[in-house]
């Protein structure tokens, strides 16, 4: 898989603005708890998003990859 394509897919999946969209809100839980849950989800998503960005920066910079043989896939 192409590094850029994999990066975009992971970045979209873990983007902080989209975090928490998959959670179904229950009527039995109060608003304060939902805000706390949402805050934690966004914090985790922000961490993952930054980590994905750093990984992409390292993998896309050929001067930083030492001793790794990269071969074209022909795609």
PDB file of N, CA, C, O and CB in Angstrom:
ATOM      1  N   UNK A   1       0.847  -1.177   0.000  1.00  0.00           N
ATOM      2  CA  UNK A   1       0.000   0.000   0.000  1.00  0.00           C
ATOM      3  C   UNK A   1       0.889   1.236   0.000  1.00  0.00           C
ATOM      4  O   UNK A   1       1.909   1.276   0.688  1.00  0.00           O
ATOM      5  CB  UNK A   1      -0.962   0.000   1.220  1.00  0.00           C
ATOM      6  N   UNK A   2       0.516   2.197  -0.739  1.00  0.00           N
ATOM      7  CA  UNK A   2       1.242   3.445  -0.832  1.00  0.00           C
ATOM      8  C   UNK A   2       1.220   4.158   0.528  1.00  0.00           C
ATOM      9  O   UNK A   2       0.194   4.174   1.208  1.00  0.00           O
ATOM     10  CB  UNK A   2       0.638   4.344  -1.938  1.00  0.00           C
ATOM     11  N   UNK A   3       2.346   4.741   0.913  1.00  0.00           N
ATOM     12  CA  UNK A   3       2.463   5.408   2.217  1.00  0.00           C
ATOM     13  C   UNK A   3       1.470   6.565   2.320  1.00  0.00           C
ATOM     14  O   UNK A   3       0.817   6.735   3.349  1.00  0.00           O
ATOM     15  CB  UNK A   3       3.905   5.923   2.437  1.00  0.00           C
ATOM     16  N   UNK A   4       1.359   7.352   1.264  1.00  0.00           N
ATOM     17  CA  UNK A   4       0.460   8.504   1.291  1.00  0.00           C
ATOM     18  C   UNK A   4      -0.999   8.067   1.419  1.00  0.00           C
ATOM     19  O   UNK A   4      -1.779   8.681   2.145  1.00  0.00           O
ATOM     20  CB  UNK A   4       0.645   9.352   0.027  1.00  0.00           C
ATOM     21  N   UNK A   5      -1.354   7.007   0.711  1.00  0.00           N
ATOM     22  CA  UNK A   5      -2.724   6.501   0.762  1.00  0.00           C
ATOM     23  C   UNK A   5      -3.045   5.957   2.157  1.00  0.00           C
ATOM     24  O   UNK A   5      -4.126   6.205   2.692  1.00  0.00           O
ATOM     25  CB  UNK A   5      -2.934   5.404  -0.304  1.00  0.00           C
ATOM     26  N   UNK A   6      -2.109   5.222   2.735  1.00  0.00           N
ATOM     27  CA  UNK A   6      -2.311   4.677   4.077  1.00  0.00           C
ATOM     28  C   UNK A   6      -2.390   5.799   5.110  1.00  0.00           C
ATOM     29  O   UNK A   6      -3.180   5.731   6.051  1.00  0.00           O
ATOM     30  CB  UNK A   6      -1.178   3.701   4.438  1.00  0.00           C
ATOM     31  N   UNK A   7      -1.563   6.833   4.928  1.00  0.00           N
ATOM     32  CA  UNK A   7      -1.583   7.984   5.836  1.00  0.00           C
ATOM     33  C   UNK A   7      -2.939   8.679   5.787  1.00  0.00           C
ATOM     34  O   UNK A   7      -3.532   8.963   6.828  1.00  0.00           O
ATOM     35  CB  UNK A   7      -0.461   8.980   5.477  1.00  0.00           C
ATOM     36  N   UNK A   8      -3.422   8.948   4.598  1.00  0.00           N
ATOM     37  CA  UNK A   8      -4.707   9.639   4.472  1.00  0.00           C
ATOM     38  C   UNK A   8      -5.844   8.840   5.099  1.00  0.00           C
ATOM     39  O   UNK A   8      -6.714   9.399   5.767  1.00  0.00           O
ATOM     40  CB  UNK A   8      -5.015   9.910   3.006  1.00  0.00           C
ATOM     41  N   UNK A   9      -5.827   7.540   4.879  1.00  0.00           N
ATOM     42  CA  UNK A   9      -6.875   6.685   5.432  1.00  0.00           C
ATOM     43  C   UNK A   9      -6.838   6.716   6.962  1.00  0.00           C
ATOM     44  O   UNK A   9      -7.877   6.860   7.607  1.00  0.00           O
ATOM     45  CB  UNK A   9      -6.717   5.238   4.920  1.00  0.00           C
ATOM     46  N   UNK A  10      -5.643   6.581   7.538  1.00  0.00           N
ATOM     47  CA  UNK A  10      -5.502   6.603   8.997  1.00  0.00           C
ATOM     48  C   UNK A  10      -5.818   7.987   9.560  1.00  0.00           C
ATOM     49  O   UNK A  10      -6.448   8.103  10.611  1.00  0.00           O
ATOM     50  CB  UNK A  10      -4.081   6.182   9.405  1.00  0.00           C
ATOM     51  N   UNK A  11      -5.382   9.035   8.863  1.00  0.00           N
ATOM     52  CA  UNK A  11      -5.630  10.399   9.343  1.00  0.00           C
ATOM     53  C   UNK A  11      -7.125  10.716   9.346  1.00  0.00           C
ATOM     54  O   UNK A  11      -7.620  11.348  10.279  1.00  0.00           O
ATOM     55  CB  UNK A  11      -4.877  11.421   8.472  1.00  0.00           C
ATOM     56  N   UNK A  12      -7.829  10.296   8.338  1.00  0.00           N
ATOM     57  CA  UNK A  12      -9.274  10.524   8.300  1.00  0.00           C
ATOM     58  C   UNK A  12      -9.986   9.727   9.387  1.00  0.00           C
ATOM     59  O   UNK A  12     -10.929  10.223  10.004  1.00  0.00           O
ATOM     60  CB  UNK A  12      -9.837  10.154   6.926  1.00  0.00           C
ATOM     61  N   UNK A  13      -9.549   8.517   9.620  1.00  0.00           N
ATOM     62  CA  UNK A  13     -10.174   7.663  10.620  1.00  0.00           C
ATOM     63  C   UNK A  13      -9.970   8.213  12.029  1.00  0.00           C
ATOM     64  O   UNK A  13     -10.856   8.084  12.873  1.00  0.00           O
ATOM     65  CB  UNK A  13      -9.618   6.247  10.525  1.00  0.00           C
ATOM     66  N   UNK A  14      -8.821   8.821  12.293  1.00  0.00           N
ATOM     67  CA  UNK A  14      -8.493   9.267  13.644  1.00  0.00           C
ATOM     68  C   UNK A  14      -8.461  10.783  13.785  1.00  0.00           C
ATOM     69  O   UNK A  14      -7.833  11.298  14.711  1.00  0.00           O
ATOM     70  CB  UNK A  14      -7.167   8.703  14.053  1.00  0.00           C
ATOM     71  N   UNK A  15      -9.117  11.502  12.897  1.00  0.00           N
ATOM     72  CA  UNK A  15      -9.123  12.965  12.966  1.00  0.00           C
ATOM     73  C   UNK A  15      -9.919  13.410  14.202  1.00  0.00           C
ATOM     74  O   UNK A  15     -11.020  12.913  14.441  1.00  0.00           O
ATOM     75  CB  UNK A  15      -9.734  13.582  11.659  1.00  0.00           C
ATOM     76  N   UNK A  16      -9.369  14.337  14.980  1.00  0.00           N
ATOM     77  CA  UNK A  16     -10.055  14.776  16.210  1.00  0.00           C
ATOM     78  C   UNK A  16     -11.449  15.355  15.976  1.00  0.00           C
ATOM     79  O   UNK A  16     -12.319  15.215  16.836  1.00  0.00           O
ATOM     80  CB  UNK A  16      -9.217  15.805  16.910  1.00  0.00           C
ATOM     81  N   UNK A  17     -11.678  15.993  14.846  1.00  0.00           N
ATOM     82  CA  UNK A  17     -13.000  16.555  14.571  1.00  0.00           C
ATOM     83  C   UNK A  17     -14.051  15.478  14.302  1.00  0.00           C
ATOM     84  O   UNK A  17     -15.247  15.713  14.476  1.00  0.00           O
ATOM     85  CB  UNK A  17     -12.923  17.495  13.387  1.00  0.00           C
ATOM     86  N   UNK A  18     -13.603  14.309  13.881  1.00  0.00           N
ATOM     87  CA  UNK A  18     -14.536  13.222  13.588  1.00  0.00           C
ATOM     88  C   UNK A  18     -14.627  12.211  14.724  1.00  0.00           C
ATOM     89  O   UNK A  18     -15.420  11.271  14.662  1.00  0.00           O
ATOM     90  CB  UNK A  18     -14.124  12.519  12.315  1.00  0.00           C
ATOM     91  N   UNK A  19     -13.824  12.401  15.748  1.00  0.00           N
ATOM     92  CA  UNK A  19     -13.799  11.460  16.866  1.00  0.00           C
ATOM     93  C   UNK A  19     -15.137  11.473  17.598  1.00  0.00           C
ATOM     94  O   UNK A  19     -15.730  12.527  17.826  1.00  0.00           O
ATOM     95  CB  UNK A  19     -12.652  11.801  17.838  1.00  0.00           C
ATOM     96  N   UNK A  20     -15.584  10.314  17.950  1.00  0.00           N
ATOM     97  CA  UNK A  20     -16.823  10.192  18.710  1.00  0.00           C
ATOM     98  C   UNK A  20     -18.071  10.101  17.872  1.00  0.00           C
ATOM     99  O   UNK A  20     -19.163   9.956  18.421  1.00  0.00           O
ATOM    100  CB  UNK A  20     -16.951  11.330  19.618  1.00  0.00           C
ATOM    101  N   UNK A  21     -17.952  10.181  16.561  1.00  0.00           N
ATOM    102  CA  UNK A  21     -19.130  10.095  15.699  1.00  0.00           C
ATOM    103  C   UNK A  21     -19.752   8.705  15.705  1.00  0.00           C
ATOM    104  O   UNK A  21     -20.917   8.543  15.344  1.00  0.00           O
ATOM    105  CB  UNK A  21     -18.765  10.480  14.283  1.00  0.00           C
ATOM    106  N   UNK A  22     -18.989   7.715  16.110  1.00  0.00           N
ATOM    107  CA  UNK A  22     -19.476   6.341  16.072  1.00  0.00           C
ATOM    108  C   UNK A  22     -20.182   5.934  17.360  1.00  0.00           C
ATOM    109  O   UNK A  22     -20.750   4.844  17.429  1.00  0.00           O
ATOM    110  CB  UNK A  22     -18.330   5.399  15.805  1.00  0.00           C
ATOM    111  N   UNK A  23     -20.159   6.781  18.373  1.00  0.00           N
ATOM    112  CA  UNK A  23     -20.771   6.432  19.660  1.00  0.00           C
ATOM    113  C   UNK A  23     -22.243   6.803  19.641  1.00  0.00           C
ATOM    114  O   UNK A  23     -22.614   7.908  19.246  1.00  0.00           O
ATOM    115  CB  UNK A  23     -20.048   7.143  20.833  1.00  0.00           C
ATOM    116  N   UNK A  24     -23.068   5.874  20.069  1.00  0.00           N
ATOM    117  CA  UNK A  24     -24.502   6.114  20.159  1.00  0.00           C
ATOM    118  C   UNK A  24     -24.799   6.620  21.563  1.00  0.00           C
ATOM    119  O   UNK A  24     -24.483   5.962  22.555  1.00  0.00           O
ATOM    120  CB  UNK A  24     -25.326   4.820  19.832  1.00  0.00           C
ATOM    121  N   UNK A  25     -25.399   7.775  21.630  1.00  0.00           N
ATOM    122  CA  UNK A  25     -25.678   8.389  22.926  1.00  0.00           C
ATOM    123  C   UNK A  25     -26.875   7.731  23.593  1.00  0.00           C
ATOM    124  O   UNK A  25     -27.922   7.532  22.976  1.00  0.00           O
ATOM    125  CB  UNK A  25     -25.924   9.890  22.766  1.00  0.00           C
ATOM    126  N   UNK A  26     -26.699   7.400  24.855  1.00  0.00           N
ATOM    127  CA  UNK A  26     -27.762   6.776  25.635  1.00  0.00           C
ATOM    128  C   UNK A  26     -28.521   7.844  26.408  1.00  0.00           C
ATOM    129  O   UNK A  26     -27.931   8.820  26.873  1.00  0.00           O
ATOM    130  CB  UNK A  26     -27.189   5.709  26.598  1.00  0.00           C
ATOM    131  N   UNK A  27     -29.806   7.662  26.542  1.00  0.00           N
ATOM    132  CA  UNK A  27     -30.636   8.621  27.290  1.00  0.00           C
ATOM    133  C   UNK A  27     -30.421   8.486  28.794  1.00  0.00           C
ATOM    134  O   UNK A  27     -30.791   9.381  29.553  1.00  0.00           O
ATOM    135  CB  UNK A  27     -32.122   8.418  26.957  1.00  0.00           C
ATOM    136  N   UNK A  28     -29.830   7.379  29.229  1.00  0.00           N
ATOM    137  CA  UNK A  28     -29.673   7.122  30.654  1.00  0.00           C
ATOM    138  C   UNK A  28     -28.435   7.779  31.255  1.00  0.00           C
ATOM    139  O   UNK A  28     -28.244   7.718  32.469  1.00  0.00           O
ATOM    140  CB  UNK A  28     -29.616   5.647  30.894  1.00  0.00           C
ATOM    141  N   UNK A  29     -27.600   8.398  30.448  1.00  0.00           N
ATOM    142  CA  UNK A  29     -26.371   9.013  30.935  1.00  0.00           C
ATOM    143  C   UNK A  29     -26.514  10.531  30.842  1.00  0.00           C
ATOM    144  O   UNK A  29     -26.965  11.062  29.827  1.00  0.00           O
ATOM    145  CB  UNK A  29     -25.131   8.515  30.124  1.00  0.00           C
ATOM    146  N   UNK A  30     -26.124  11.220  31.919  1.00  0.00           N
ATOM    147  CA  UNK A  30     -26.307  12.677  31.949  1.00  0.00           C
ATOM    148  C   UNK A  30     -25.305  13.397  31.042  1.00  0.00           C
ATOM    149  O   UNK A  30     -24.317  12.817  30.591  1.00  0.00           O
ATOM    150  CB  UNK A  30     -26.171  13.195  33.385  1.00  0.00           C
ATOM    151  N   UNK A  31     -25.588  14.672  30.790  1.00  0.00           N
ATOM    152  CA  UNK A  31     -24.786  15.468  29.861  1.00  0.00           C
ATOM    153  C   UNK A  31     -23.351  15.664  30.320  1.00  0.00           C
ATOM    154  O   UNK A  31     -22.438  15.680  29.495  1.00  0.00           O
ATOM    155  CB  UNK A  31     -25.426  16.807  29.659  1.00  0.00           C
ATOM    156  N   UNK A  32     -23.137  15.810  31.605  1.00  0.00           N
ATOM    157  CA  UNK A  32     -21.780  16.014  32.127  1.00  0.00           C
ATOM    158  C   UNK A  32     -20.899  14.816  31.811  1.00  0.00           C
ATOM    159  O   UNK A  32     -19.740  14.981  31.431  1.00  0.00           O
ATOM    160  CB  UNK A  32     -21.813  16.259  33.645  1.00  0.00           C
ATOM    161  N   UNK A  33     -21.431  13.629  31.961  1.00  0.00           N
ATOM    162  CA  UNK A  33     -20.662  12.421  31.658  1.00  0.00           C
ATOM    163  C   UNK A  33     -20.372  12.332  30.168  1.00  0.00           C
ATOM    164  O   UNK A  33     -19.273  11.938  29.777  1.00  0.00           O
ATOM    165  CB  UNK A  33     -21.415  11.166  32.127  1.00  0.00           C
ATOM    166  N   UNK A  34     -21.351  12.696  29.318  1.00  0.00           N
ATOM    167  CA  UNK A  34     -21.128  12.673  27.870  1.00  0.00           C
ATOM    168  C   UNK A  34     -20.049  13.662  27.453  1.00  0.00           C
ATOM    169  O   UNK A  34     -19.251  13.374  26.562  1.00  0.00           O
ATOM    170  CB  UNK A  34     -22.424  12.982  27.131  1.00  0.00           C
ATOM    171  N   UNK A  35     -20.022  14.842  28.102  1.00  0.00           N
ATOM    172  CA  UNK A  35     -18.968  15.812  27.799  1.00  0.00           C
ATOM    173  C   UNK A  35     -17.601  15.266  28.189  1.00  0.00           C
ATOM    174  O   UNK A  35     -16.620  15.456  27.470  1.00  0.00           O
ATOM    175  CB  UNK A  35     -19.232  17.140  28.523  1.00  0.00           C
ATOM    176  N   UNK A  36     -17.541  14.585  29.331  1.00  0.00           N
ATOM    177  CA  UNK A  36     -16.278  13.989  29.781  1.00  0.00           C
ATOM    178  C   UNK A  36     -15.824  12.884  28.821  1.00  0.00           C
ATOM    179  O   UNK A  36     -14.648  12.803  28.470  1.00  0.00           O
ATOM    180  CB  UNK A  36     -16.430  13.422  31.210  1.00  0.00           C
ATOM    181  N   UNK A  37     -16.755  12.051  28.409  1.00  0.00           N
ATOM    182  CA  UNK A  37     -16.438  10.974  27.467  1.00  0.00           C
ATOM    183  C   UNK A  37     -15.963  11.567  26.141  1.00  0.00           C
ATOM    184  O   UNK A  37     -14.968  11.112  25.576  1.00  0.00           O
ATOM    185  CB  UNK A  37     -17.673  10.059  27.241  1.00  0.00           C
ATOM    186  N   UNK A  38     -16.667  12.573  25.650  1.00  0.00           N
ATOM    187  CA  UNK A  38     -16.284  13.224  24.399  1.00  0.00           C
ATOM    188  C   UNK A  38     -14.917  13.863  24.486  1.00  0.00           C
ATOM    189  O   UNK A  38     -14.136  13.798  23.537  1.00  0.00           O
ATOM    190  CB  UNK A  38     -17.305  14.263  24.018  1.00  0.00           C
ATOM    191  N   UNK A  39     -14.624  14.478  25.610  1.00  0.00           N
ATOM    192  CA  UNK A  39     -13.320  15.105  25.810  1.00  0.00           C
ATOM    193  C   UNK A  39     -12.200  14.072  25.767  1.00  0.00           C
ATOM    194  O   UNK A  39     -11.167  14.300  25.138  1.00  0.00           O
ATOM    195  CB  UNK A  39     -13.289  15.856  27.140  1.00  0.00           C
ATOM    196  N   UNK A  40     -12.401  12.946  26.428  1.00  0.00           N
ATOM    197  CA  UNK A  40     -11.389  11.877  26.427  1.00  0.00           C
ATOM    198  C   UNK A  40     -11.200  11.287  25.032  1.00  0.00           C
ATOM    199  O   UNK A  40     -10.076  10.999  24.623  1.00  0.00           O
ATOM    200  CB  UNK A  40     -11.785  10.767  27.411  1.00  0.00           C
ATOM    201  N   UNK A  41     -12.289  11.112  24.315  1.00  0.00           N
ATOM    202  CA  UNK A  41     -12.199  10.565  22.955  1.00  0.00           C
ATOM    203  C   UNK A  41     -11.432  11.520  22.048  1.00  0.00           C
ATOM    204  O   UNK A  41     -10.579  11.086  21.274  1.00  0.00           O
ATOM    205  CB  UNK A  41     -13.610  10.299  22.379  1.00  0.00           C
ATOM    206  N   UNK A  42     -11.725  12.813  22.137  1.00  0.00           N
ATOM    207  CA  UNK A  42     -11.016  13.791  21.307  1.00  0.00           C
ATOM    208  C   UNK A  42      -9.541  13.876  21.677  1.00  0.00           C
ATOM    209  O   UNK A  42      -8.688  14.044  20.806  1.00  0.00           O
ATOM    210  CB  UNK A  42     -11.663  15.167  21.442  1.00  0.00           C
ATOM    211  N   UNK A  43      -9.240  13.760  22.972  1.00  0.00           N
ATOM    212  CA  UNK A  43      -7.854  13.799  23.418  1.00  0.00           C
ATOM    213  C   UNK A  43      -7.076  12.599  22.854  1.00  0.00           C
ATOM    214  O   UNK A  43      -5.950  12.746  22.379  1.00  0.00           O
ATOM    215  CB  UNK A  43      -7.786  13.813  24.964  1.00  0.00           C
ATOM    216  N   UNK A  44      -7.692  11.419  22.915  1.00  0.00           N
ATOM    217  CA  UNK A  44      -7.048  10.221  22.364  1.00  0.00           C
ATOM    218  C   UNK A  44      -6.895  10.330  20.850  1.00  0.00           C
ATOM    219  O   UNK A  44      -5.859   9.960  20.297  1.00  0.00           O
ATOM    220  CB  UNK A  44      -7.857   8.963  22.722  1.00  0.00           C
ATOM    221  N   UNK A  45      -7.926  10.836  20.187  1.00  0.00           N
ATOM    222  CA  UNK A  45      -7.872  10.981  18.732  1.00  0.00           C
ATOM    223  C   UNK A  45      -6.811  12.005  18.337  1.00  0.00           C
ATOM    224  O   UNK A  45      -6.119  11.822  17.336  1.00  0.00           O
ATOM    225  CB  UNK A  45      -9.251  11.396  18.177  1.00  0.00           C
ATOM    226  N   UNK A  46      -6.676  13.078  19.110  1.00  0.00           N
ATOM    227  CA  UNK A  46      -5.669  14.085  18.825  1.00  0.00           C
ATOM    228  C   UNK A  46      -4.269  13.483  18.941  1.00  0.00           C
ATOM    229  O   UNK A  46      -3.403  13.744  18.107  1.00  0.00           O
ATOM    230  CB  UNK A  46      -5.821  15.283  19.776  1.00  0.00           C
ATOM    231  N   UNK A  47      -4.057  12.678  19.979  1.00  0.00           N
ATOM    232  CA  UNK A  47      -2.761  12.009  20.165  1.00  0.00           C
ATOM    233  C   UNK A  47      -2.462  11.082  18.981  1.00  0.00           C
ATOM    234  O   UNK A  47      -1.361  11.115  18.431  1.00  0.00           O
ATOM    235  CB  UNK A  47      -2.749  11.203  21.493  1.00  0.00           C
ATOM    236  N   UNK A  48      -3.434  10.259  18.592  1.00  0.00           N
ATOM    237  CA  UNK A  48      -3.241   9.343  17.470  1.00  0.00           C
ATOM    238  C   UNK A  48      -3.004  10.106  16.166  1.00  0.00           C
ATOM    239  O   UNK A  48      -2.160   9.713  15.361  1.00  0.00           O
ATOM    240  CB  UNK A  48      -4.455   8.419  17.325  1.00  0.00           C
ATOM    241  N   UNK A  49      -3.740  11.183  15.962  1.00  0.00           N
ATOM    242  CA  UNK A  49      -3.593  11.981  14.749  1.00  0.00           C
ATOM    243  C   UNK A  49      -2.185  12.555  14.647  1.00  0.00           C
ATOM    244  O   UNK A  49      -1.579  12.528  13.576  1.00  0.00           O
ATOM    245  CB  UNK A  49      -4.628  13.108  14.721  1.00  0.00           C
ATOM    246  N   UNK A  50      -1.665  13.074  15.752  1.00  0.00           N
ATOM    247  CA  UNK A  50      -0.307  13.613  15.760  1.00  0.00           C
ATOM    248  C   UNK A  50       0.728  12.513  15.549  1.00  0.00           C
ATOM    249  O   UNK A  50       1.721  12.720  14.852  1.00  0.00           O
ATOM    250  CB  UNK A  50      -0.034  14.342  17.075  1.00  0.00           C
ATOM    251  N   UNK A  51       0.501  11.346  16.146  1.00  0.00           N
ATOM    252  CA  UNK A  51       1.405  10.212  15.985  1.00  0.00           C
ATOM    253  C   UNK A  51       1.432   9.736  14.533  1.00  0.00           C
ATOM    254  O   UNK A  51       2.493   9.409  14.001  1.00  0.00           O
ATOM    255  CB  UNK A  51       0.988   9.062  16.913  1.00  0.00           C
ATOM    256  N   UNK A  52       0.273   9.699  13.903  1.00  0.00           N
ATOM    257  CA  UNK A  52       0.176   9.311  12.498  1.00  0.00           C
ATOM    258  C   UNK A  52       0.916  10.323  11.625  1.00  0.00           C
ATOM    259  O   UNK A  52       1.598   9.943  10.673  1.00  0.00           O
ATOM    260  CB  UNK A  52      -1.306   9.198  12.061  1.00  0.00           C
ATOM    261  N   UNK A  53       0.784  11.598  11.947  1.00  0.00           N
ATOM    262  CA  UNK A  53       1.483  12.647  11.202  1.00  0.00           C
ATOM    263  C   UNK A  53       2.996  12.521  11.317  1.00  0.00           C
ATOM    264  O   UNK A  53       3.713  12.691  10.330  1.00  0.00           O
ATOM    265  CB  UNK A  53       1.046  14.015  11.693  1.00  0.00           C
ATOM    266  N   UNK A  54       3.486  12.223  12.521  1.00  0.00           N
ATOM    267  CA  UNK A  54       4.922  12.038  12.718  1.00  0.00           C
ATOM    268  C   UNK A  54       5.427  10.819  11.949  1.00  0.00           C
ATOM    269  O   UNK A  54       6.489  10.860  11.328  1.00  0.00           O
ATOM    270  CB  UNK A  54       5.242  11.889  14.211  1.00  0.00           C
ATOM    271  N   UNK A  55       4.656   9.741  11.996  1.00  0.00           N
ATOM    272  CA  UNK A  55       5.048   8.528  11.274  1.00  0.00           C
ATOM    273  C   UNK A  55       5.105   8.792   9.775  1.00  0.00           C
ATOM    274  O   UNK A  55       6.025   8.334   9.099  1.00  0.00           O
ATOM    275  CB  UNK A  55       4.068   7.378  11.574  1.00  0.00           C
ATOM    276  N   UNK A  56       4.134   9.524   9.257  1.00  0.00           N
ATOM    277  CA  UNK A  56       4.128   9.849   7.836  1.00  0.00           C
ATOM    278  C   UNK A  56       5.338  10.707   7.469  1.00  0.00           C
ATOM    279  O   UNK A  56       5.969  10.495   6.434  1.00  0.00           O
ATOM    280  CB  UNK A  56       2.829  10.572   7.460  1.00  0.00           C
ATOM    281  N   UNK A  57       5.653  11.672   8.322  1.00  0.00           N
ATOM    282  CA  UNK A  57       6.803  12.540   8.055  1.00  0.00           C
ATOM    283  C   UNK A  57       8.093  11.733   7.989  1.00  0.00           C
ATOM    284  O   UNK A  57       8.945  11.986   7.137  1.00  0.00           O
ATOM    285  CB  UNK A  57       6.917  13.627   9.133  1.00  0.00           C
ATOM    286  N   UNK A  58       8.236  10.777   8.872  1.00  0.00           N
ATOM    287  CA  UNK A  58       9.440   9.938   8.882  1.00  0.00           C
ATOM    288  C   UNK A  58       9.476   9.016   7.670  1.00  0.00           C
ATOM    289  O   UNK A  58      10.500   8.903   6.998  1.00  0.00           O
ATOM    290  CB  UNK A  58       9.507   9.109  10.171  1.00  0.00           C
ATOM    291  N   UNK A  59       8.354   8.360   7.396  1.00  0.00           N
ATOM    292  CA  UNK A  59       8.325   7.395   6.296  1.00  0.00           C
ATOM    293  C   UNK A  59       8.398   8.055   4.918  1.00  0.00           C
ATOM    294  O   UNK A  59       8.903   7.453   3.971  1.00  0.00           O
ATOM    295  CB  UNK A  59       7.069   6.560   6.386  1.00  0.00           C
ATOM    296  N   UNK A  60       7.906   9.269   4.803  1.00  0.00           N
ATOM    297  CA  UNK A  60       7.935   9.915   3.492  1.00  0.00           C
ATOM    298  C   UNK A  60       9.251  10.632   3.222  1.00  0.00           C
ATOM    299  O   UNK A  60       9.515  11.021   2.084  1.00  0.00           O
ATOM    300  CB  UNK A  60       6.795  10.895   3.377  1.00  0.00           C
ATOM    301  N   UNK A  61      10.080  10.816   4.244  1.00  0.00           N
ATOM    302  CA  UNK A  61      11.381  11.456   4.071  1.00  0.00           C
ATOM    303  C   UNK A  61      12.429  10.371   3.850  1.00  0.00           C
ATOM    304  O   UNK A  61      12.817   9.672   4.787  1.00  0.00           O
ATOM    305  CB  UNK A  61      11.745  12.345   5.306  1.00  0.00           C
ATOM    306  N   UNK A  62      12.878  10.236   2.622  1.00  0.00           N
ATOM    307  CA  UNK A  62      13.807   9.149   2.289  1.00  0.00           C
ATOM    308  C   UNK A  62      15.163   9.313   2.951  1.00  0.00           C
ATOM    309  O   UNK A  62      15.897   8.334   3.088  1.00  0.00           O
ATOM    310  CB  UNK A  62      13.988   9.064   0.795  1.00  0.00           C
ATOM    311  N   UNK A  63      15.516  10.523   3.366  1.00  0.00           N
ATOM    312  CA  UNK A  63      16.810  10.710   4.035  1.00  0.00           C
ATOM    313  C   UNK A  63      16.790  10.170   5.464  1.00  0.00           C
ATOM    314  O   UNK A  63      17.843   9.894   6.040  1.00  0.00           O
ATOM    315  CB  UNK A  63      17.189  12.192   4.047  1.00  0.00           C
ATOM    316  N   UNK A  64      15.583  10.018   6.042  1.00  0.00           N
ATOM    317  CA  UNK A  64      15.482   9.516   7.409  1.00  0.00           C
ATOM    318  C   UNK A  64      15.460   7.992   7.461  1.00  0.00           C
ATOM    319  O   UNK A  64      15.738   7.406   8.507  1.00  0.00           O
ATOM    320  CB  UNK A  64      14.237  10.070   8.073  1.00  0.00           C
ATOM    321  N   UNK A  65      15.136   7.355   6.356  1.00  0.00           N
ATOM    322  CA  UNK A  65      15.082   5.898   6.314  1.00  0.00           C
ATOM    323  C   UNK A  65      16.473   5.398   5.951  1.00  0.00           C
ATOM    324  O   UNK A  65      16.950   5.604   4.835  1.00  0.00           O
ATOM    325  CB  UNK A  65      14.003   5.387   5.289  1.00  0.00           C
ATOM    326  N   UNK A  66      17.108   4.745   6.900  1.00  0.00           N
ATOM    327  CA  UNK A  66      18.467   4.256   6.705  1.00  0.00           C
ATOM    328  C   UNK A  66      18.438   2.731   6.701  1.00  0.00           C
ATOM    329  O   UNK A  66      17.901   2.111   7.619  1.00  0.00           O
ATOM    330  CB  UNK A  66      19.427   4.797   7.811  1.00  0.00           C
ATOM    331  N   UNK A  67      19.006   2.146   5.686  1.00  0.00           N
ATOM    332  CA  UNK A  67      19.117   0.693   5.618  1.00  0.00           C
ATOM    333  C   UNK A  67      17.846  -0.023   5.205  1.00  0.00           C
ATOM    334  O   UNK A  67      17.763  -1.245   5.331  1.00  0.00           O
ATOM    335  CB  UNK A  67      19.545   0.178   6.924  1.00  0.00           C
ATOM    336  N   UNK A  68      16.860   0.703   4.718  1.00  0.00           N
ATOM    337  CA  UNK A  68      15.617   0.087   4.271  1.00  0.00           C
ATOM    338  C   UNK A  68      15.593   0.121   2.763  1.00  0.00           C
ATOM    339  O   UNK A  68      15.697   1.185   2.153  1.00  0.00           O
ATOM    340  CB  UNK A  68      14.373   0.807   4.865  1.00  0.00           C
ATOM    341  N   UNK A  69      15.457  -1.044   2.162  1.00  0.00           N
ATOM    342  CA  UNK A  69      15.413  -1.118   0.713  1.00  0.00           C
ATOM    343  C   UNK A  69      13.972  -0.900   0.252  1.00  0.00           C
ATOM    344  O   UNK A  69      13.080  -1.667   0.613  1.00  0.00           O
ATOM    345  CB  UNK A  69      15.964  -2.483   0.206  1.00  0.00           C
ATOM    346  N   UNK A  70      13.750   0.135  -0.538  1.00  0.00           N
ATOM    347  CA  UNK A  70      12.423   0.448  -1.042  1.00  0.00           C
ATOM    348  C   UNK A  70      12.393   0.072  -2.511  1.00  0.00           C
ATOM    349  O   UNK A  70      13.202   0.558  -3.301  1.00  0.00           O
ATOM    350  CB  UNK A  70      12.064   1.956  -0.830  1.00  0.00           C
ATOM    351  N   UNK A  71      11.460  -0.792  -2.872  1.00  0.00           N
ATOM    352  CA  UNK A  71      11.326  -1.205  -4.258  1.00  0.00           C
ATOM    353  C   UNK A  71       9.978  -0.774  -4.786  1.00  0.00           C
ATOM    354  O   UNK A  71       8.981  -0.856  -4.068  1.00  0.00           O
ATOM    355  CB  UNK A  71      11.505  -2.719  -4.401  1.00  0.00           C
ATOM    356  N   UNK A  72       9.921  -0.317  -6.027  1.00  0.00           N
ATOM    357  CA  UNK A  72       8.636   0.079  -6.591  1.00  0.00           C
ATOM    358  C   UNK A  72       7.744  -1.133  -6.800  1.00  0.00           C
ATOM    359  O   UNK A  72       8.217  -2.220  -7.132  1.00  0.00           O
ATOM    360  CB  UNK A  72       8.836   0.823  -7.913  1.00  0.00           C
ATOM    361  N   UNK A  73       6.447  -0.930  -6.602  1.00  0.00           N
ATOM    362  CA  UNK A  73       5.489  -2.030  -6.746  1.00  0.00           C
ATOM    363  C   UNK A  73       4.940  -2.134  -8.149  1.00  0.00           C
ATOM    364  O   UNK A  73       4.335  -3.144  -8.507  1.00  0.00           O
ATOM    365  CB  UNK A  73       4.350  -1.862  -5.774  1.00  0.00           C
ATOM    366  N   UNK A  74       5.140  -1.107  -8.946  1.00  0.00           N
ATOM    367  CA  UNK A  74       4.647  -1.132 -10.314  1.00  0.00           C
ATOM    368  C   UNK A  74       3.198  -0.729 -10.442  1.00  0.00           C
ATOM    369  O   UNK A  74       2.625  -0.831 -11.527  1.00  0.00           O
ATOM    370  CB  UNK A  74       4.827  -2.482 -10.885  1.00  0.00           C
ATOM    371  N   UNK A  75       2.583  -0.266  -9.348  1.00  0.00           N
ATOM    372  CA  UNK A  75       1.170   0.148  -9.377  1.00  0.00           C
ATOM    373  C   UNK A  75       1.033   1.545  -9.857  1.00  0.00           C
ATOM    374  O   UNK A  75      -0.082   2.061  -9.946  1.00  0.00           O
ATOM    375  CB  UNK A  75       0.534   0.020  -8.017  1.00  0.00           C
TER     376      UNK A  75
END
